[in-house]
Amino acid sequence: MQFESNPAGKCALGLALAALRGQAGPGRGYFPVGEADLRPALYAPASSFPDFAAAALTALFPGELDPFLAERLAAAAFSLPPAAFPYGEELLLLDFAGGPSGSTADYGAALLAALLAEEGPGTERLLLSLAPRAEAGGAEAAEAAALAEALAARSGKAGGFAHRLVILRPRGSKLRGIEPSRLASAGGPVLLLDLEASREEAAALVGAAAGAELAGRPVTAAGAANPARFAARIVLHAAAFSLASRGSAGEILHAFPPGDGFGLAAALWGWRLGLPESGLLLAEPRGGSAGPGRGSELVERFGAENPGALRALVRGQAVDREEAAAAAAALAAAGGPELDAGSALALAAAERALEAGLRGQARLVVGREALPSWDAGAASAEPLPEPPADASIAPGLEELERALAGLLGGPAPDTRARKP
């Protein structure tokens, strides 16, 4: 499998090169192309979670990742297996929120950091990301914290790992959950820039900077669409299918929270690459927005390349927020983990699907995507204050580079070399 930029016509890149550039911007992201076969990893003898991840990575990128490199990446990014909680005969709850940030974003952030470490010593790369939307909850709210923790874990190791995470905080964004020791003001790898711009303008700025150099440092777009982070979601989904299929001769389906387009797209590509999954459920809260949300471009691209597959595989399941809260409470009472709001909706959707005719025919998988404290408005949602910005800038590459040069040192922007 490789990655191709959109619009098509550009050459396809391997995982490392595509991940080092990141996301090419709104409407110009990277999409998986080519063939791979996940079945060798899926049907291998039972092994540890890192071993399964290494086999899956090798299967996804057979021409690029040799078994030794895949093992190093897997050991760095997939050392923590998801705890499994069988909930009755037909539901399996997998906990992906046991990592440093308490969210599924930890796996993709760690894989990206591990790939950066393979780049070799001496490079100081800038990872560019947006602060989450103010109303974001679950894994989306935790993404910046996951990146910060992944870089901090690598920064203390030998080998010249000195990359920085630059978080842009546009209007309508809120950054929480960042440990104060991770901030540049305390010697950590995280810089925070307030951006006098909309989220759309901020996303365009990230796209314009990706693959360029700012203040003498190469730039990687590190958001959820980064190919390394997307590849990690495919590996996680393959692992979830493998765990669910053990001891089950029936169909396997996976339920996703509302708006989890990246998770849904990873499952769709997993199916295309050999996972014999029967279907996918996307929870749709009544009275709320429906559809894949973030990552919708990946879902749409899959649909365009596989006519009819979306209709055959993906089923929207409407649920009430009240029944989702009741489902989460019943799970906790049975000894299961407390769920964030999105995962609770996915659980309620899975239970509705069972009652609608799947009972006795299938096993449904639900992932805990994040700790409940990441939910917007949760009582414990503000354990750490929102950090102050290191600088405030207007949107534009020159303004961004000037601020970074002042904060990190390096050449100031040459306005003569920039087109108006």
Beta strands, then each sheet from edge to edge (+ up, - down):
strand 1: 2-5
strand 2: 30-33
strand 3: 83-86
strand 4: 91-95
strand 5: 126-130
strand 6: 164-169
strand 7: 190-195
strand 8: 213-214
strand 9: 217-221
strand 10: 251-256
strand 11: 279-285
strand 12: 314-319
strand 13: 362-368
strand 14: 391-393
sheet 1: 1+ 2-
sheet 2: 3+ 4- 13- 10- 11- 12-
sheet 3: 8+ 9- 5- 6- 7- 14-
end
